[in-house]
């Protein structure tokens, strides 16, 4: 132990000497060795403390107490709460709003003849919070206007929750096709809302007019020979000297045929006698035609008689009589086919007139019209 202490002391002296060489030079004092002595004593004290620590007994296998290295607990940030979505306003929150209920008239796709006037009516419900007054209007928006008004005022108040029938007067276009016109409501401020429409088709429509079937409805008159006209009763008898009109279905005709729709119109039994029949009014549709065959009944043996007449197709409009065609026919074993275009009278309400005029004596003038009719081919 003594040797060890000597060695420690020698090392301390060397360390002090080294430190002394590196320290800044102080000003000379009264005791030149005082600083060295103080430094040596300080180092010696530190070495002694180290030696004592190293020589102190320790428990075998003991470890220094653990150092608490746990991290501080950090609280998580509060959750972010998204704001509730903004909902669109409900209809009851809107001033001007309407809901379509139904088509009161003219359902979508209704077919009209050209140039036909009609009334389109929609049923709407006020689903806003403002009342509609007569200062509100129905306005044409776009599409096919069909001669409708550009704007038309409402005729009464319509309060929220109420329904109303709105109508406009329209006319179908002149050309075949499909047409659709869109309309809206407009408030007093000029703002439009709620679209609705009229959807129609235009096509040539024809109910036709069967002059054979409608013959009993015509006004028949026999005349000529310098006398006045005589009203005839449909159905004969065929011995009436004033002439007669009747069905002859199944009878034999000059060409040997026996069709089912034969209308006999025999003129008054005098030279140049006449018979005519004026039919009820009928409105002609574009493209319609008058069709029939004309000729004579055959004699009992199937041969021709001596009949010779003028067949006429005329029409009355506004009290005036207008010709459509005249055909002179004698019994020659053949029927004549008639096909008259009536398109020039489209849209006109007319009364067709069938007439037969004897060309000389009326003997055997058994004149017939076979299936006379107005049709759209």
NORNOR-V35126 format. One record per backbone hydrogen bond with DSSP energy under -0.5 kcal/mol. CO is the residue of the C=O (numbers start at 1). NH is the residue of the N-H. Records with the same first field share a line. If there is no record, write none. Layout:
BEGIN
CO=NH, NH
END
This chain:
BEGIN
1=5
2=6
3=7
4=8
5=9
6=10
7=11
8=12
9=13
10=14
11=15
12=16
13=17
14=18
15=19
16=20
17=21
18=22
19=23
30=32
31=34
33=37
34=38
35=39
36=40
37=41
38=42
39=43
40=44
41=45
42=46
43=47
44=48
45=49
46=50
47=51
48=52
49=53
50=54
51=55
52=56
53=56
59=62
67=69
73=75
79=81
80=82
85=87
90=93
91=94
94=129
95=97, 130
97=127, 128
99=125
102=104, 123
107=110
110=201
112=203
113=116
115=117
116=172
118=120, 170
119=121
120=168
121=104, 105
122=124, 166
123=101, 102
124=164
125=99, 127
126=161
131=133
132=158
133=136
136=154
137=139, 186
138=152
139=184
142=182
143=145
145=148
146=171
150=140
152=138
158=132
159=162
162=126
164=124, 166
166=122
168=120, 170
170=118
172=115
173=115
177=202
179=200
180=144
181=198
182=141, 142
183=196
184=139
185=193
186=137
187=190
191=187
193=185
194=185
196=183
198=181
199=109, 110
200=179
201=112, 203
202=177
209=211, 374
210=214
212=215
213=216
214=217, 218
215=218
218=220
219=278
220=232
221=276
222=230
223=274
224=227
227=224
230=222
232=220
233=236
237=240
240=243
241=269
244=266
245=235, 236
246=264
248=251
252=298
253=256
257=253
259=250
260=262
261=263, 371
262=248, 264
263=369
264=246
266=244
268=270
270=273
273=358
274=223, 268
275=356
276=221
277=279, 354
278=219
282=284, 350
284=347
285=288
287=377
288=342
289=291, 375
290=340
291=373
292=338
293=370
294=336
295=368
296=254
299=302
303=299
307=331
308=359
309=311, 329
310=357
311=327
312=355
313=324, 325
314=353
315=322
316=351
317=320
320=317
322=315
325=313
327=311
329=309
330=332
336=294
338=292
340=290
342=345
343=346
345=348
348=284, 350
350=282, 352
351=316
352=279
353=314
354=277
355=312
356=275
357=310
358=360
360=272
362=365
364=366
365=367
366=297
367=265
368=295
369=263, 371
370=293
372=211, 212
373=291
374=209
375=289, 377
END
